[in-house]
């Protein structure tokens, strides 16, 4: 049992963290979500037949996603307050007002771009770029064909290029 848990940790811990962080947007909370997820995985370790199988990976992604969403819902108000305090603290840490302004512009710009994308494009970009799932894994998660994933991914990247002022001829 210990060998299986160690292998799971080695293979999935970073991916679990990135997925949790993408949902809760807080390092400490993402770490808590990963820890809670491993506790659930440990209590159901007998269900895992092959650590490297797609079924195992999907199961882990579902656990982390559900834990992160539950955690986010439970701490949403506190999280907003913490972020405001951190933002104020970060503002005080900046020596150069111009650097702070550039950072704020970039953060807001990226959020605006992401908000402009349809939900399907957001999902494809999240799974492929943020969660680092393969085309096959993404297809399985979204229950569409691999060709569908590739086409949607290319279209989503194209929309991002258009929204950022990139050329349509860029690869």
TAURLIN-V332054 format. One record per backbone hydrogen bond with DSSP energy under -0.5 kcal/mol. NH is the residue of the N-H (numbers start at 1). CO is the residue of the C=O. E is the energy in kcal/mol with one decimal. If there is no record, write none. Layout:
# TAURLIN-V332054
nh co e
NH CO E
NH CO E
This chain:
# TAURLIN-V332054
nh co e
5 1 -2.3
6 2 -2.7
7 3 -2.2
8 4 -2.6
9 5 -2.6
10 6 -2.7
11 7 -2.5
12 8 -2.8
13 9 -2.0
16 12 -3.0
17 13 -2.4
18 14 -2.5
19 15 -2.3
20 16 -2.7
21 17 -3.1
22 18 -2.2
23 19 -1.1
23 20 -0.6
24 20 -3.0
25 21 -2.5
30 26 -2.5
31 27 -2.3
32 28 -2.1
33 29 -2.5
34 30 -2.2
35 31 -2.3
36 32 -2.8
37 33 -2.5
38 34 -2.6
39 35 -1.8
40 36 -1.8
41 37 -2.7
42 38 -3.0
43 39 -1.9
44 40 -0.7
44 41 -1.1
45 42 -1.3
47 44 -1.9
48 45 -1.6
49 47 -0.6
53 50 -1.4
57 53 -2.1
58 54 -2.9
59 55 -2.4
60 56 -2.5
61 57 -2.5
62 58 -2.5
63 59 -2.2
64 60 -2.7
65 61 -2.8
66 62 -2.7
67 63 -2.7
68 64 -2.9
69 65 -2.4
70 66 -2.6
71 67 -2.7
72 68 -2.9
73 69 -2.7
74 70 -2.1
75 71 -1.4
76 72 -0.6
76 73 -0.6
79 75 -3.1
80 76 -2.2
81 77 -1.8
82 78 -2.5
83 79 -2.6
84 80 -2.0
85 81 -2.3
86 82 -2.7
87 83 -2.6
88 84 -2.2
89 85 -2.4
90 86 -3.3
91 87 -2.2
92 88 -1.6
93 89 -1.4
94 90 -0.9
94 91 -0.7
97 95 -0.6
100 96 -1.7
101 97 -2.4
102 98 -2.3
103 99 -2.3
104 100 -2.4
105 101 -2.3
106 102 -2.3
107 103 -2.5
108 104 -2.4
109 105 -2.5
110 106 -2.5
111 107 -1.9
112 108 -2.4
113 109 -2.3
114 110 -2.4
115 111 -2.4
116 112 -1.2
116 113 -0.6
117 113 -0.6
117 114 -1.0
122 118 -2.2
123 119 -2.6
124 120 -2.2
125 121 -2.6
126 122 -2.7
127 123 -2.9
128 124 -2.7
129 125 -2.6
130 125 -1.0
130 126 -0.7
131 126 -2.8
133 127 -3.0
138 134 -2.6
139 135 -2.5
140 136 -2.3
141 137 -2.4
142 138 -2.5
143 139 -1.0
144 139 -2.0
149 145 -2.0
150 146 -2.6
151 147 -2.6
152 148 -2.6
153 149 -2.9
154 150 -2.3
155 151 -2.5
156 152 -2.8
157 153 -2.5
158 154 -2.2
159 155 -2.4
160 156 -2.2
161 157 -2.3
162 158 -2.5
163 159 -2.7
164 160 -1.8
165 162 -0.9
166 161 -3.4
170 167 -1.0
